[in-house]
Amino acid sequence: MSRTGLRNARLDRLAALLGGHSHLKLGAVAEELGVSEMTVRRDVMESGGRFACLGGHVIGAHNDVAGDYVLARESDHHAAAKERACARAAALIEDDDTIFIDCGTTMPHLAALIPAELRLTAVCYSLNVAEILSRRQNTRLILLGGLFHPAAASFSGETALAELMRININRAFLSAGGVDDERGVTCSHFHEVPVKQAAIARAVHSHLVVDASKFGKVRAAHFAERATFTSVVSDRD
């Protein structure tokens, strides 16, 4: 059977496994299908929007599970586009880099797509990103703590900012809810603004990682201008 045929057979099997479930753990799916987790992620990316990977889970692209941030409805929207943007961003990371990964529904895709062989120090402040990075053998993880915000699954506080300002960062990867020519780069949660700005200030290179649906949108909390970033990494050129 051709590679495409094998992939399609696995995707049909995945659909049967999901059945009436809202989500399945990625590791369990890989074990059931007899392939690696990376193969499952690759299949999902090539599924034409039927499925999405978020953190350590596989979900149906139109699944709607209220009240659970990891599987929130917004996480499903544009999931394939987010993965394409994050695949491009992951290609920028080099061995022995110290990186900062922002919070949000895009960043778990980036954390999961970092090549396993790279030796890294990774700084983050969200639980869903930390959960993925904690499983990497070659990564020294720094999780910034403080007050936990369930709506964003992230932390904030003066202690976290003070710790961040002591770290030299090679590359900071930032997410956003809106990118607009006049209103700049914005997000929905005001507590994220000081952390994002501190990461940009400490980074040699800062990269804005967004899918194309964010262009032209404006959210409540402004944190940067588009020209602030070394590059804007998206699913489209």
C-alpha positions in Angstrom: 0.0 0.0 0.0 1.2 3.5 -0.8 2.2 6.0 1.9 -1.0 8.0 1.2 -3.1 4.8 1.4 -1.5 3.9 4.8 -2.1 7.4 6.1 -5.8 7.4 5.0 -6.2 4.0 6.6 -4.8 5.3 9.9 -7.0 8.4 9.7 -10.1 6.1 9.2 -9.0 4.1 12.2 -8.5 7.3 14.2 -12.1 8.4 13.4 -13.3 5.0 14.7 -11.2 5.3 17.8 -12.6 8.8 18.6 -16.1 7.6 18.1 -18.2 9.2 20.8 -15.2 10.5 22.7 -14.5 14.2 22.8 -10.7 13.6 22.7 -8.0 10.9 23.1 -4.5 11.1 24.5 -1.9 11.3 21.7 0.2 8.5 23.3 -2.8 6.1 23.4 -3.7 6.8 19.8 -0.1 6.1 18.7 0.0 2.8 20.7 -3.3 1.7 19.2 -2.2 2.5 15.7 1.2 1.0 16.1 3.1 4.1 15.1 5.0 7.0 16.7 3.4 10.1 18.2 5.2 12.1 15.5 3.5 10.0 12.8 0.1 10.6 14.4 0.8 14.4 14.4 1.9 14.2 10.7 -1.2 12.3 9.8 -3.4 14.8 11.6 -1.7 17.7 9.8 -2.4 16.0 6.5 -6.0 15.1 7.4 -7.6 18.1 5.6 -9.0 19.5 8.8 -10.7 16.3 10.0 -8.7 16.2 13.2 -6.3 18.4 15.3 -3.6 17.9 17.8 -3.5 20.1 20.8 -1.0 19.5 23.6 -1.0 15.8 24.3 -4.5 15.2 22.8 -6.1 14.4 19.5 -9.5 16.0 18.9 -12.1 16.2 16.1 -11.6 19.5 14.3 -15.3 20.5 15.1 -15.4 19.2 18.7 -16.8 21.6 21.2 -16.1 20.8 24.9 -17.2 23.7 27.1 -15.1 24.7 30.1 -11.9 22.8 29.3 -9.1 25.2 28.1 -7.0 22.4 26.5 -9.9 21.4 24.3 -11.7 24.7 24.1 -13.6 25.6 21.0 -11.1 28.3 19.9 -8.3 25.7 20.1 -10.1 23.7 17.3 -10.5 26.7 15.0 -7.7 27.0 12.5 -5.8 24.2 14.2 -4.2 23.0 10.9 -3.1 26.5 10.1 -1.6 26.9 13.6 0.4 23.8 13.1 1.7 24.9 9.8 2.8 28.3 11.3 4.4 26.5 14.2 6.3 24.1 12.0 7.9 27.1 10.3 8.7 28.6 13.7 10.2 25.4 15.0 12.6 25.4 12.1 14.2 28.6 13.4 15.3 26.9 16.7 19.0 25.9 16.9 20.9 23.6 19.2 21.7 25.0 22.7 19.2 27.9 22.2 17.4 29.4 25.2 13.9 30.0 24.0 10.7 31.6 25.4 7.3 30.2 24.4 4.2 32.3 25.0 0.8 31.0 26.1 -2.3 30.6 24.0 -3.8 28.0 21.8 -1.1 28.2 19.1 1.9 27.6 21.3 1.3 24.0 22.3 1.7 23.1 18.6 5.1 24.8 18.6 6.2 23.0 21.8 5.2 19.7 20.2 6.9 20.3 16.9 10.4 21.2 18.2 12.9 18.5 16.9 13.5 16.0 19.7 17.3 16.0 19.2 17.8 19.7 20.0 19.3 20.6 23.4 17.4 23.6 24.8 16.6 25.7 27.7 12.9 26.6 27.4 11.1 29.3 29.4 7.3 29.3 29.5 4.4 30.4 31.8 1.5 28.2 30.7 0.6 24.8 31.9 -0.3 23.3 28.5 3.1 24.3 27.0 5.0 23.2 30.2 3.3 19.8 30.0 4.6 19.1 26.6 8.1 20.5 27.2 8.4 18.5 30.5 8.5 15.3 28.4 11.5 16.3 26.3 14.7 14.6 27.5 17.0 17.3 26.1 15.2 20.3 27.5 15.9 22.3 30.7 12.5 23.7 31.5 11.9 27.0 33.4 8.2 27.5 34.3 7.5 31.0 35.5 5.0 30.9 38.4 2.7 33.3 40.2 -1.0 33.8 40.2 -2.8 31.2 38.0 -5.3 32.3 35.4 -7.6 29.4 34.5 -9.1 31.1 31.4 -5.6 31.3 29.8 -4.0 28.4 31.7 -1.1 30.7 32.5 0.6 32.5 35.4 1.5 36.1 36.2 3.1 38.1 38.9 6.1 40.2 39.9 8.2 37.2 40.9 7.8 35.7 37.4 8.8 39.0 35.8 11.8 39.3 38.0 12.9 35.8 37.1 12.4 36.4 33.4 14.4 39.6 33.4 17.4 37.6 34.6 17.4 35.2 31.6 19.1 35.8 28.3 16.9 34.5 25.5 18.0 33.6 22.0 14.5 33.4 20.5 11.2 34.4 21.9 8.1 33.0 20.2 5.0 35.2 20.9 1.3 34.5 20.1 -1.4 37.1 19.6 -5.2 37.4 19.1 -4.9 40.2 16.6 -2.4 41.8 14.2 -3.5 45.1 12.8 -1.6 47.8 10.9 -3.0 50.7 12.9 -3.8 49.1 16.3 -0.7 46.9 16.5 -0.4 43.4 18.0 -3.0 42.6 20.7 -4.2 39.8 22.9 -7.3 39.1 25.0 -5.8 38.9 28.5 -4.2 42.0 30.2 -2.1 39.9 32.6 -0.1 38.5 29.6 1.1 41.9 28.5 4.0 42.4 31.0 5.3 38.9 30.4 5.2 39.2 26.6 6.9 42.6 26.7 9.6 41.3 29.1 10.3 38.3 26.9 10.6 40.6 23.8 13.0 42.9 25.8 15.2 39.9 26.8 15.3 38.2 23.4 18.0 38.6 20.7 15.2 37.6 18.2 11.5 37.8 18.8 9.1 36.0 16.4 5.4 36.6 16.2 3.7 33.2 15.5 0.1 33.5 14.2 -2.2 31.9 11.7 -3.5 34.1 9.0 -6.9 34.5 10.6 -5.4 36.9 13.2 -4.5 39.5 10.6 -6.8 42.5 10.6 -8.2 41.6 14.0 -7.9 43.7 17.2 -8.1 42.5 20.8 -8.4 44.5 24.0 -4.8 44.3 25.3 -2.1 46.0 23.2 1.5 44.7 23.8 3.6 45.5 20.7 3.8 46.9 17.2 4.4 44.6 14.3 7.7 46.2 13.6 8.9 45.2 17.0 9.4 41.6 15.9 12.3 40.1 14.0 9.8 38.2 11.9 6.2 37.3 11.6 5.7 33.6 11.1 2.4 32.4 9.7 0.8 29.6 7.8 0.9 31.8 4.7 3.8 33.5 3.0 
